[in-house]
C-alpha cells in the first residue's frame, strides 16, 4: 500500500506537494494522507540515523568481546521491519478501499517507527 500511495505522490513534483499542502492546517482527506506520509518519512529518516548509531555501537562492543552483537541487531531489525509492515497492513486493512486507509497506514508506520527509534537510542546509550 505504501508503494501505491508513494507512486501516486511520486507523479507530483515534490515542490508541488509542499506548496499545496499545509500540514499545520490540513483540510482535505488527501491533505491528511499526504501529511501522514511526510511524517512517516521523517520518522524513517530518523530511524536510519538511529540504526546507524546502534550498528556503530554494536561494532564497538564486538571489537572488544567478539560476541556478535552487530549480527543480532541486524536480525532483530529485519524482524522488526517485517513486524511493522504486517502490523500496519493489518491495522489499515480495516479501512480497505476507503480514503482514510493511507492515513491509517502511514500513521501506524510513523507510530511504530518512532517507538523503534527510541528503542535504538536506548540500546546505543545504555550499554
GIWO-V683653 format. One record per residue. N is the residue number from 0. PSI is psi in degrees with one decimal (none if undefined). OMEGA is omega in whole degrees, -180 to 180 (* if undefined). Layout:
# GIWO-V683653
[[N | PSI | OMEGA] [N | PSI | OMEGA]]
This chain:
# GIWO-V683653
[[0 | -44.0 | 179] [1 | -39.1 | -179] [2 | -44.7 | 179] [3 | -47.0 | -179] [4 | -43.0 | 179] [5 | -35.6 | 178] [6 | -39.5 | 178] [7 | -45.1 | 179] [8 | -32.5 | -180] [9 | -23.4 | 178] [10 | -21.2 | 178] [11 | 140.2 | 175] [12 | 138.6 | -179] [13 | -36.1 | -180] [14 | -31.4 | 178] [15 | -45.2 | 179] [16 | -46.5 | -178] [17 | -35.2 | -177] [18 | -26.5 | -174] [19 | -13.6 | -177] [20 | 121.1 | 174] [21 | 102.3 | -176] [22 | -9.1 | 173] [23 | -10.1 | -179] [24 | 67.5 | -178] [25 | 130.1 | -176] [26 | -48.2 | -176] [27 | 165.3 | 176] [28 | -39.4 | 178] [29 | -41.7 | 176] [30 | -46.6 | -179] [31 | -41.6 | 179] [32 | -45.9 | -179] [33 | -45.3 | -178] [34 | -36.5 | 177] [35 | -38.5 | 178] [36 | -40.4 | 177] [37 | -43.3 | 179] [38 | -40.1 | 177] [39 | -44.0 | 180] [40 | -38.8 | 178] [41 | -42.3 | 178] [42 | -37.6 | 179] [43 | -38.4 | 176] [44 | -40.3 | 177] [45 | -36.3 | 177] [46 | -42.7 | 179] [47 | -39.5 | 177] [48 | -47.1 | -178] [49 | -42.0 | 180] [50 | -40.4 | 177] [51 | -43.3 | 177] [52 | -39.8 | 180] [53 | -40.4 | 178] [54 | -44.3 | 178] [55 | -43.2 | 179] [56 | -43.9 | 179] [57 | -39.8 | 178] [58 | -39.0 | 178] [59 | -41.4 | 179] [60 | -45.0 | -179] [61 | -32.6 | 179] [62 | -29.7 | -179] [63 | -36.3 | -171] [64 | -12.7 | 179] [65 | 44.6 | -178] [66 | 0.3 | 175] [67 | 32.0 | -179] [68 | -41.3 | -178] [69 | -46.0 | -179] [70 | -39.4 | 178] [71 | -38.1 | 177] [72 | -42.4 | 179] [73 | -43.3 | 178] [74 | -44.3 | 180] [75 | -41.3 | -179] [76 | -42.8 | 178] [77 | -42.1 | 179] [78 | -40.1 | 179] [79 | -42.1 | 179] [80 | -43.7 | 178] [81 | -43.8 | 178] [82 | -49.8 | -178] [83 | -48.6 | -177] [84 | -42.5 | 180] [85 | -41.3 | -180] [86 | -42.3 | -179] [87 | -33.6 | 175] [88 | -43.4 | 179] [89 | -44.5 | -179] [90 | -44.5 | -178] [91 | -23.1 | -177] [92 | -19.9 | 177] [93 | -18.3 | -177] [94 | 25.3 | -178] [95 | 123.9 | 178] [96 | -9.7 | -179] [97 | 158.3 | -178] [98 | -16.3 | 180] [99 | -12.7 | -176] [100 | -46.1 | 178] [101 | -35.0 | 178] [102 | -46.0 | -179] [103 | -43.6 | -179] [104 | -51.3 | -179] [105 | -38.2 | 178] [106 | -40.3 | 177] [107 | -46.6 | 179] [108 | -45.0 | -180] [109 | -48.1 | -177] [110 | -48.9 | -178] [111 | -34.1 | 179] [112 | -40.7 | 177] [113 | -39.0 | 177] [114 | -43.2 | 179] [115 | -39.3 | 177] [116 | -47.7 | 180] [117 | -42.5 | 179] [118 | -42.3 | -180] [119 | -38.4 | 178] [120 | -36.7 | 176] [121 | -44.7 | 177] [122 | -43.9 | -176] [123 | -35.4 | -173] [124 | -24.4 | -172] [125 | -13.0 | -173] [126 | none | *]]
